[in-house]
């Protein structure tokens, strides 16, 4: 069995209104040193696959088709084998 941590972030230059709202709120709370906030997603996936290569291929397919929007988002997959 494999466990994957998938980190999804907006691509550079894509507007992040949620991040902007959080930045404004942080400034209201006197965290004025905050210059930028970008909001992303963290997804954990456990899957069974016959080998690590098959798991990597499946995780890439999952990310491209559903977990991330490749047009506006980047993603990074960290995978490890678990019992």
DSSP file (Angstrom, degrees, kcal/mol; ACC not computed):
  #  RESIDUE AA STRUCTURE BP1 BP2  ACC     N-H-->O    O-->H-N    N-H-->O    O-->H-N    TCO  KAPPA ALPHA  PHI   PSI    X-CA   Y-CA   Z-CA
    1    1 A X              0   0    0      0, 0.0    81,-2.6     0, 0.0     2,-0.4   0.000 360.0 360.0 360.0 148.5    0.0    0.0    0.0
    2    2 A X  E     -AB  47  81A   0     45,-3.0    45,-2.6    79,-0.3     2,-0.5  -0.930 360.0-154.2-125.4 147.7    1.1    3.5   -0.7
    3    3 A X  E     -AB  46  80A   0     77,-3.0    77,-2.5    -2,-0.4     2,-0.4  -0.986  14.4-166.7-120.4 131.3    0.3    6.9    0.8
    4    4 A X  E     -AB  45  79A   0     41,-3.2    41,-2.5    -2,-0.5     2,-0.6  -0.953  13.3-156.0-120.2 137.7    0.6   10.0   -1.2
    5    5 A X  E     -AB  44  78A   0     73,-3.1    73,-2.7    -2,-0.4     2,-0.5  -0.961  17.5-164.5-105.2 122.3    0.6   13.6   -0.1
    6    6 A X  E     -AB  43  77A   0     37,-3.2    37,-2.7    -2,-0.6     2,-0.6  -0.943   4.7-163.2-115.6 123.5   -0.6   15.8   -2.9
    7    7 A X  E     -AB  42  76A   0     69,-2.7    69,-2.0    -2,-0.5     2,-0.5  -0.921   6.7-168.8-107.9 121.1    0.1   19.6   -2.7
    8    8 A X  E     +AB  41  75A   0     33,-2.7    33,-2.5    -2,-0.6     2,-0.3  -0.942  11.3 169.8-114.6 127.6   -2.0   21.7   -5.1
    9    9 A X  E     - B   0  74A   0     65,-2.5    65,-3.2    -2,-0.5    31,-0.1  -0.950  37.8 -99.8-134.2 154.5   -1.2   25.4   -5.6
   10   10 A X  E     - B   0  73A   0     29,-0.4    63,-0.3    -2,-0.3     3,-0.1  -0.452  45.6-106.9 -69.8 144.9   -2.3   28.1   -8.1
   11   11 A X    >   -     0   0    0     61,-3.1     3,-2.0     1,-0.1    -1,-0.1  -0.330  47.2 -81.9 -67.5 155.0    0.1   28.8  -10.9
   12   12 A X  T 3  S+     0   0    0      1,-0.3    -1,-0.1    -2,-0.0     3,-0.1  -0.328 118.3  22.8 -55.8 133.8    2.1   32.0  -10.8
   13   13 A X  T 3  S+     0   0    0      1,-0.3     2,-0.5    -3,-0.1    -1,-0.3   0.298  88.5 125.7  90.8 -10.0    0.0   34.9  -12.1
   14   14 A X    <   -     0   0    0     -3,-2.0    -1,-0.3    58,-0.1    -4,-0.1  -0.719  68.7-111.5 -84.0 129.1   -3.3   33.3  -11.4
   15   15 A X        -     0   0    0     -2,-0.5     2,-0.4    -3,-0.1    -1,-0.1  -0.325  27.9-164.0 -60.8 135.4   -5.5   35.6   -9.3
   16   16 A X     >  +     0   0    0      1,-0.1     4,-2.2    21,-0.1     5,-0.2  -0.760  14.4 172.5-123.9  83.4   -6.1   34.2   -5.7
   17   17 A X  H  > S+     0   0    0     -2,-0.4     4,-2.2     1,-0.2     5,-0.1   0.849  81.1  53.9 -62.3 -34.1   -9.0   36.1   -4.2
   18   18 A X  H  > S+     0   0    0      2,-0.2     4,-2.2     1,-0.2    -1,-0.2   0.926 109.2  48.2 -65.7 -43.2   -9.1   33.9   -1.1
   19   19 A X  H  > S+     0   0    0      1,-0.2     4,-2.4     2,-0.2    -2,-0.2   0.891 110.2  52.7 -61.8 -39.5   -5.4   34.5   -0.5
   20   20 A X  H  X S+     0   0    0     -4,-2.2     4,-2.3     2,-0.2    -1,-0.2   0.895 108.5  49.9 -63.0 -40.5   -6.1   38.3   -0.9
   21   21 A X  H  X S+     0   0    0     -4,-2.2     4,-2.1     2,-0.2    -2,-0.2   0.903 111.3  48.5 -65.4 -41.1   -8.9   38.2    1.7
   22   22 A X  H  X S+     0   0    0     -4,-2.2     4,-2.5     2,-0.2    -2,-0.2   0.910 109.7  52.9 -65.1 -41.5   -6.6   36.3    4.2
   23   23 A X  H  X S+     0   0    0     -4,-2.4     4,-2.1     1,-0.2    -2,-0.2   0.929 109.5  48.5 -59.0 -46.1   -3.8   38.8    3.6
   24   24 A X  H  X S+     0   0    0     -4,-2.3     4,-2.1     1,-0.2    -1,-0.2   0.908 111.3  50.4 -61.2 -41.9   -6.2   41.7    4.3
   25   25 A X  H  X S+     0   0    0     -4,-2.1     4,-1.6     1,-0.2    -1,-0.2   0.888 108.5  51.9 -64.4 -39.1   -7.4   40.0    7.5
   26   26 A X  H  <>S+     0   0    0     -4,-2.5     5,-2.8     1,-0.2    -1,-0.2   0.889 108.4  51.3 -64.8 -38.2   -3.9   39.4    8.7
   27   27 A X  H ><5S+     0   0    0     -4,-2.1     3,-1.9     1,-0.2    -2,-0.2   0.897 106.3  54.3 -64.4 -39.6   -3.1   43.1    8.1
   28   28 A X  H 3<5S+     0   0    0     -4,-2.1    -1,-0.2     1,-0.3    -2,-0.2   0.856 105.5  53.9 -60.7 -34.3   -6.2   44.0   10.2
   29   29 A X  T 3<5S-     0   0    0     -4,-1.6    -1,-0.3    -5,-0.1    -2,-0.2   0.273 127.1-104.5 -83.5  12.1   -4.7   41.8   13.0
   30   30 A X  T < 5S+     0   0    0     -3,-1.9     2,-1.0     1,-0.1    -3,-0.2   0.699  82.0 132.4  71.8  23.9   -1.5   43.9   12.7
   31   31 A X    > < +     0   0    0     -5,-2.8     3,-1.5     1,-0.2    -1,-0.1  -0.556  23.2 156.9 -94.8  66.4    0.5   41.3   10.8
   32   32 A X  T 3   +     0   0    0     -2,-1.0    -1,-0.2     1,-0.3    -5,-0.1   0.593  55.7  72.7 -74.1 -11.3    1.6   44.0    8.5
   33   33 A X  T 3   +     0   0    0     -3,-0.2     2,-0.5     2,-0.0    -1,-0.3   0.584  69.4 108.0 -77.9  -9.2    4.8   42.3    7.4
   34   34 A X    <   +     0   0    0     -3,-1.5     3,-0.1     1,-0.2    -7,-0.0  -0.580  41.3 174.0 -72.1 120.7    2.7   39.8    5.4
   35   35 A X        +     0   0    0     -2,-0.5     2,-0.3     1,-0.3    -1,-0.2   0.689  61.8   7.2-102.8 -23.1    3.3   40.7    1.7
   36   36 A X        -     0   0    0    -13,-0.0     2,-0.4     2,-0.0    -1,-0.3  -0.975  53.2-166.3-159.1 145.2    1.5   37.8   -0.1
   37   37 A X        -     0   0    0     -2,-0.3     2,-0.4   -21,-0.1   -14,-0.2  -0.998   6.8-173.2-133.0 130.0   -0.8   34.9    0.8
   38   38 A X        -     0   0    0     -2,-0.4     2,-0.4   -19,-0.1    -2,-0.0  -0.991  13.8-147.2-122.9 131.2   -1.6   32.0   -1.6
   39   39 A X        +     0   0    0     -2,-0.4   -29,-0.4   -30,-0.0     2,-0.2  -0.808  26.5 160.7-100.5 137.2   -4.2   29.4   -0.7
   40   40 A X        -     0   0    0     -2,-0.4     2,-0.3   -31,-0.1   -31,-0.2  -0.620  32.8-101.2-135.3-164.4   -3.8   25.8   -1.9
   41   41 A X  E     -A    8   0A   0    -33,-2.5   -33,-2.7    -2,-0.2     2,-0.4  -0.949  14.4-157.2-128.4 148.4   -5.0   22.3   -1.2
   42   42 A X  E     -A    7   0A   0     -2,-0.3     2,-0.4   -35,-0.2   -35,-0.2  -0.996  17.7-176.1-123.8 124.1   -3.4   19.4    0.6
   43   43 A X  E     -A    6   0A   0    -37,-2.7   -37,-3.2    -2,-0.4     2,-0.5  -0.975  13.4-156.6-126.1 132.3   -4.8   15.9   -0.3
   44   44 A X  E     -A    5   0A   0     -2,-0.4     2,-0.4   -39,-0.2   -39,-0.2  -0.923  14.4-176.5-105.8 131.8   -3.9   12.5    1.3
   45   45 A X  E     -A    4   0A   0    -41,-2.5   -41,-3.2    -2,-0.5     2,-0.5  -0.995  11.0-165.2-130.4 128.2   -4.5    9.4   -0.9
   46   46 A X  E     +A    3   0A   0     -2,-0.4     2,-0.3   -43,-0.2   -43,-0.2  -0.944  23.3 165.8-107.2 131.5   -4.0    5.8    0.2
   47   47 A X  E     -A    2   0A   0    -45,-2.6   -45,-3.0    -2,-0.5     2,-0.5  -0.995  34.4-130.9-147.1 153.9   -3.9    3.3   -2.6
   48   48 A X        +     0   0    0     -2,-0.3     2,-0.3   -47,-0.2    -2,-0.0  -0.887  35.6 160.0-102.3 133.2   -3.0   -0.2   -3.4
   49   49 A X        -     0   0    0     -2,-0.5     3,-0.1     1,-0.1    -2,-0.0  -0.974  48.5-116.9-148.5 157.1   -0.9   -0.8   -6.5
   50   50 A X  S    S-     0   0    0     -2,-0.3     2,-0.3     1,-0.1    -1,-0.1   0.782  94.0  -4.7 -70.6 -25.8    1.3   -3.7   -7.6
   51   51 A X  S  > S-     0   0    0      1,-0.1     4,-2.0    -3,-0.0     5,-0.2  -0.972  76.7 -97.0-158.9 167.7    4.5   -1.5   -7.6
   52   52 A X  H  > S+     0   0    0     -2,-0.3     4,-2.6     1,-0.2     5,-0.2   0.855 118.6  55.4 -61.6 -35.8    5.7    2.1   -7.0
   53   53 A X  H  > S+     0   0    0      2,-0.2     4,-2.3     1,-0.2    -1,-0.2   0.918 108.1  48.0 -64.9 -42.3    5.7    2.9  -10.7
   54   54 A X  H  > S+     0   0    0      1,-0.2     4,-2.5     2,-0.2    -1,-0.2   0.916 111.7  51.0 -62.7 -42.5    2.1    1.9  -11.2
   55   55 A X  H  X S+     0   0    0     -4,-2.0     4,-2.6     1,-0.2    -2,-0.2   0.915 109.6  50.3 -61.1 -43.3    1.2    4.0   -8.1
   56   56 A X  H  X S+     0   0    0     -4,-2.6     4,-2.3     2,-0.2    -2,-0.2   0.914 110.8  48.9 -62.1 -43.4    3.0    7.0   -9.5
   57   57 A X  H  X S+     0   0    0     -4,-2.3     4,-2.4     1,-0.2    -2,-0.2   0.931 113.1  47.1 -62.1 -45.6    1.2    6.7  -12.9
   58   58 A X  H  X S+     0   0    0     -4,-2.5     4,-2.8     1,-0.2    -2,-0.2   0.903 111.3  50.8 -64.0 -41.3   -2.2    6.4  -11.2
   59   59 A X  H  X S+     0   0    0     -4,-2.6     4,-2.4     2,-0.2    -1,-0.2   0.888 110.2  49.9 -64.7 -38.8   -1.5    9.3   -8.9
   60   60 A X  H  X S+     0   0    0     -4,-2.3     4,-2.8     2,-0.2     5,-0.2   0.931 112.0  47.9 -63.9 -45.2   -0.5   11.5  -11.8
   61   61 A X  H  X S+     0   0    0     -4,-2.4     4,-2.5     2,-0.2     5,-0.3   0.924 112.1  49.4 -61.0 -44.9   -3.7   10.5  -13.7
   62   62 A X  H  X>S+     0   0    0     -4,-2.8     4,-2.5     1,-0.2     5,-2.1   0.921 113.3  46.8 -59.1 -44.9   -5.8   11.2  -10.6
   63   63 A X  I  <>S+     0   0    0     -4,-2.4     5,-2.2     3,-0.2    -2,-0.2   0.920 114.9  45.4 -65.8 -44.6   -4.2   14.6  -10.1
   64   64 A X  I  <5S+     0   0    0     -4,-2.8     6,-0.4     1,-0.2    -1,-0.2   0.859 121.4  37.7 -66.8 -35.7   -4.5   15.6  -13.8
   65   65 A X  I  <5S-     0   0    0     -4,-2.5    -2,-0.2    -5,-0.2    -1,-0.2   0.791 138.2 -10.2 -89.5 -29.5   -8.1   14.4  -14.1
   66   66 A X  I  <5S+     0   0    0     -4,-2.5    -3,-0.2    -5,-0.3    -4,-0.1   0.662 119.3  58.9-139.0 -45.4   -9.7   15.4  -10.8
   67   67 A X  I   <S+     0   0    0     -5,-2.1     2,-0.3     1,-0.0    -4,-0.2   0.785 112.3  22.6 -75.9 -27.0   -7.5   16.6   -7.9
   68   68 A X      < -     0   0    0     -5,-2.2     2,-0.8    -6,-0.3     7,-0.1  -0.936  69.8-128.5-134.5 158.1   -6.0   19.6   -9.7
   69   69 A X    >>  -     0   0    0     -2,-0.3     4,-2.8     1,-0.1     3,-1.3  -0.890  20.0-160.9-104.5  99.6   -6.9   21.8  -12.6
   70   70 A X  T 34 S+     0   0    0     -2,-0.8    -1,-0.1    -6,-0.4    -6,-0.1   0.665  84.5  66.1 -59.7 -16.1   -3.7   21.7  -14.7
   71   71 A X  T 34 S+     0   0    0      1,-0.1    -1,-0.3    -3,-0.1     3,-0.0   0.901 124.8   8.2 -70.2 -40.0   -4.8   24.9  -16.6
   72   72 A X  T <4 S+     0   0    0     -3,-1.3   -61,-3.1     1,-0.0     2,-0.4   0.481 121.9  65.4-120.7  -5.9   -4.5   27.1  -13.4
   73   73 A X  E  <  -B   10   0A   0     -4,-2.8     2,-0.3   -63,-0.3   -63,-0.2  -0.913  55.3-153.8-126.1 148.2   -2.9   24.8  -10.8
   74   74 A X  E     -B    9   0A   0    -65,-3.2   -65,-2.5    -2,-0.4     2,-0.3  -0.783  18.7-165.4-103.3 157.0    0.4   23.1  -10.2
   75   75 A X  E     -B    8   0A   0     -2,-0.3     2,-0.4   -67,-0.2   -67,-0.2  -0.991  12.0-159.9-143.9 156.1    0.7   20.0   -8.1
   76   76 A X  E     -B    7   0A   0    -69,-2.0   -69,-2.7    -2,-0.3     2,-0.5  -0.999  10.7-153.1-134.7 135.0    3.4   18.0   -6.4
   77   77 A X  E     -B    6   0A   0     -2,-0.4     2,-0.5   -71,-0.2   -71,-0.2  -0.938   8.1-172.6-114.4 127.6    3.1   14.4   -5.2
   78   78 A X  E     -B    5   0A   0    -73,-2.7   -73,-3.1    -2,-0.5     2,-0.4  -0.984  16.5-174.0-114.2 125.7    5.1   12.9   -2.4
   79   79 A X  E     +B    4   0A   0     -2,-0.5     2,-0.3   -75,-0.2   -75,-0.2  -0.938  10.7 174.3-126.2 142.6    4.6    9.1   -2.1
   80   80 A X  E     -B    3   0A   0    -77,-2.5   -77,-3.0    -2,-0.4     2,-0.4  -0.991  33.2-111.9-142.9 153.7    5.7    6.5    0.4
   81   81 A X  E     +B    2   0A   0     -2,-0.3     2,-0.3   -79,-0.2   -79,-0.3  -0.685  38.7 180.0 -85.1 133.8    5.1    2.9    1.0
   82   82 A X              0   0    0    -81,-2.6    -2,-0.0    -2,-0.4     0, 0.0  -0.871 360.0 360.0-129.2 162.3    3.1    2.0    4.1
   83   83 A X              0   0    0     -2,-0.3   -81,-0.1   -81,-0.0    -2,-0.0   0.437 360.0 360.0 -94.1 360.0    1.9   -1.2    5.7
